[in-house]
Amino acid sequence: SFFRCCLACACLMGVGSAWPQTQDPIQIGVAALERGHYATALRAWLPLANGGNAQAQTNVGYMHERGFGVPQSYVEAIRWYRLAAAQGLAEAQYNLGTLYYYGYGVKANSVEAVDWFRRAAKQRLPEAEYMLGMAYVKGVGAPRSETEGLMWLLRSAKQGYLSAQLMAAQTYLAIQRPDPFKAYVWSDIAAQRGNQDASLVRDYASFTLERDQIALAAEAAKRCQSTDYQDCPTD
């Protein structure tokens, strides 16, 4: 399944729920949004957005997409996302891509969606790397290529993106020459992080591994996490 970026997590990373001790309108708006004070958030962002600030434009687009403090409108969300995406903001490019992928406010176009995912993925946005990897694995909007798909999934997985870790494990089992060892490693990581589906993938991978291989794979999973994904089995 596909997942959307959330505003506070993807667009404004590092902003807590406590009211910020700052005059930064972006952070003030996020704090207001987290409390459900939509009008305050919009007042913080709209002047910046109208002045060309890409992050504020993305946030205003998000408000329109979700109908927070304004009438829900995918069309208006797309307008704001386009303004920010044209300035190269990865989160806006990703959000625009998902609307094209699902056909919200615009005719569904997987090729257009993948183009936006690729732009954001090249800036190392993990959600976009995941979506681009899925596009290649499934052959939706891009030529089907498990090799290319795995490459993008692993880039996302090594940034800690849980969905990519699970999908990398599943892909390692589904490729023409399956690699149950790597599938076990990534599914073990995802399972330890709370993904219930990952434990099933891990069990499936273990069926074709010897006991000593399973022990090595479990150790590799621990090492991967302890090194902040710097020492992980990849292609």
C-alpha positions in Angstrom: 0.0 0.0 0.0 1.0 3.6 -0.5 1.5 6.2 2.2 1.2 10.0 2.3 3.7 12.5 3.8 2.2 14.2 6.8 2.7 17.9 7.1 4.4 18.1 10.5 6.6 15.0 9.9 7.7 15.5 6.4 7.5 19.2 5.6 8.4 20.6 9.0 10.6 18.1 10.6 11.9 18.6 14.2 9.0 20.9 15.3 7.5 19.6 18.6 4.0 20.1 20.0 5.1 22.7 22.5 4.4 26.3 21.5 7.7 27.3 19.8 9.8 30.0 21.4 10.3 31.6 18.0 9.0 34.3 15.7 9.3 31.9 12.7 5.8 31.9 11.1 6.3 28.4 9.7 6.9 26.9 13.2 4.2 29.0 14.8 1.7 27.7 12.1 2.7 24.1 12.8 2.2 24.5 16.5 -1.2 26.0 15.8 -2.1 23.2 13.5 -1.2 20.6 16.0 -3.7 22.2 18.4 -6.4 22.4 15.8 -6.1 26.2 15.5 -6.5 26.2 11.8 -7.2 29.9 11.4 -4.1 30.8 13.3 -2.0 28.4 11.1 -3.3 30.0 8.0 -2.7 33.5 9.2 0.9 32.5 9.9 1.4 30.9 6.5 -0.7 32.8 3.9 1.4 36.0 3.8 4.5 34.0 3.3 2.9 31.7 0.7 1.6 34.7 -1.3 5.1 36.1 -1.1 6.5 33.0 -2.7 7.8 31.0 0.3 7.7 27.4 -1.0 7.3 25.7 2.4 4.4 28.0 3.3 2.9 27.3 -0.1 3.1 23.5 0.6 1.5 23.9 4.0 -1.3 26.0 2.7 -1.8 23.4 0.0 -2.0 20.8 2.7 -4.7 22.7 4.5 -6.8 22.8 1.3 -6.2 19.2 0.6 -7.4 18.2 4.1 -10.1 20.9 4.5 -8.5 22.4 7.6 -9.8 25.9 8.1 -10.8 26.2 4.5 -13.3 24.3 2.2 -11.6 21.0 1.1 -10.3 21.4 -2.4 -7.8 19.1 -4.2 -7.8 21.7 -7.0 -6.7 24.4 -4.7 -4.2 22.1 -3.0 -2.7 21.3 -6.4 -2.4 25.0 -7.3 -0.3 25.6 -4.1 1.7 22.5 -4.5 2.6 23.4 -8.0 3.9 26.8 -6.9 6.2 25.1 -4.3 7.2 22.2 -6.6 8.3 24.6 -9.3 10.8 26.0 -6.7 12.1 22.5 -6.2 10.7 21.7 -2.7 10.8 17.9 -2.4 7.7 17.7 -0.1 5.6 19.6 -2.6 6.8 17.5 -5.5 5.9 14.4 -3.5 2.5 15.6 -2.5 1.8 16.6 -6.1 2.8 13.2 -7.2 0.4 11.4 -4.9 -2.5 13.5 -6.1 -1.6 12.5 -9.7 -1.2 8.9 -8.7 -4.6 8.6 -7.1 -6.4 11.1 -9.4 -7.4 13.5 -6.6 -8.4 16.8 -8.2 -6.8 15.9 -11.4 -7.1 13.0 -13.9 -5.0 10.1 -12.6 -1.7 9.9 -14.4 0.9 7.4 -13.0 3.6 8.6 -15.4 3.2 12.2 -14.3 3.1 11.0 -10.7 6.4 9.1 -11.1 8.0 12.1 -12.6 7.3 14.1 -9.5 8.3 11.2 -7.2 11.6 11.0 -9.1 12.3 14.7 -8.6 11.6 14.4 -4.8 13.5 11.1 -4.6 16.6 12.7 -6.1 16.6 15.1 -3.1 16.5 12.0 -0.8 13.0 12.4 0.5 12.4 8.8 1.8 8.6 8.8 1.1 9.4 9.7 -2.5 12.1 7.1 -2.8 9.7 4.5 -1.5 7.0 5.5 -4.0 9.5 5.5 -6.9 10.7 2.0 -5.8 7.1 0.8 -5.7 6.5 2.2 -9.2 9.4 0.1 -10.6 8.5 -3.0 -8.7 4.9 -2.9 -9.8 5.6 -1.5 -13.3 3.1 1.4 -12.7 4.1 4.6 -14.3 7.6 3.3 -14.9 9.1 0.2 -16.7 8.9 -2.8 -14.4 12.3 -3.4 -13.0 12.9 -5.2 -9.7 16.6 -4.1 -9.7 15.7 -0.4 -10.1 12.9 -0.8 -7.6 15.0 -2.4 -5.0 17.6 0.3 -5.4 15.1 3.0 -4.5 13.4 1.0 -1.8 16.8 0.4 -0.1 17.6 4.0 -0.2 14.4 4.8 1.6 14.8 1.8 4.0 18.3 3.0 5.0 16.8 6.3 6.0 14.6 4.4 8.4 11.4 4.5 6.4 9.4 1.5 7.8 7.2 0.8 4.7 10.3 0.7 2.5 12.0 -1.8 4.9 9.0 -4.1 4.7 8.7 -3.8 0.9 12.4 -4.4 0.4 12.1 -7.6 2.3 9.1 -8.7 0.2 10.8 -7.8 -3.0 13.9 -9.8 -2.1 11.6 -12.9 -1.8 9.8 -12.1 -5.1 12.7 -11.4 -7.4 13.8 -13.9 -10.1 16.6 -15.0 -7.9 15.2 -14.7 -4.3 17.5 -13.7 -1.5 15.9 -14.9 1.7 18.9 -13.8 3.8 18.4 -10.2 2.9 14.7 -10.6 3.1 15.1 -11.9 6.7 17.3 -9.0 7.7 15.0 -6.2 6.5 11.8 -8.0 7.7 13.4 -8.5 11.1 14.2 -4.8 11.3 10.7 -3.9 10.3 9.2 -6.4 12.7 11.3 -5.1 15.6 10.0 -1.7 14.8 6.4 -2.8 15.2 5.2 -3.8 11.7 3.0 -6.8 12.2 3.1 -7.9 8.6 6.9 -8.0 8.7 7.0 -10.9 11.1 5.1 -13.0 8.5 7.6 -12.1 5.8 10.4 -13.0 8.2 8.9 -16.4 8.9 8.5 -17.0 5.2 12.1 -16.1 4.6 13.3 -18.4 7.4 11.8 -21.5 5.7 14.6 -21.6 3.2 17.4 -20.7 5.6 19.5 -23.0 7.8 19.6 -22.3 11.6 23.0 -20.7 11.4 22.0 -18.5 8.5 19.0 -17.3 10.5 21.3 -16.4 13.4 23.6 -14.5 11.0 20.7 -12.7 9.5 19.4 -11.7 12.9 22.9 -10.4 13.9 23.1 -8.5 10.6 19.7 -6.9 11.4 21.0 -5.7 14.8 24.2 -4.4 13.2 22.2 -2.5 10.6 20.1 -0.7 13.2 23.0 -0.1 15.6 25.0 1.6 12.9 22.1 3.8 11.9 21.7 1.8 8.7 25.3 2.4 7.6 26.2 -1.3 7.7 23.3 -3.2 6.1 23.2 -6.0 3.5 22.3 -4.4 0.2 22.9 -5.0 -3.5 
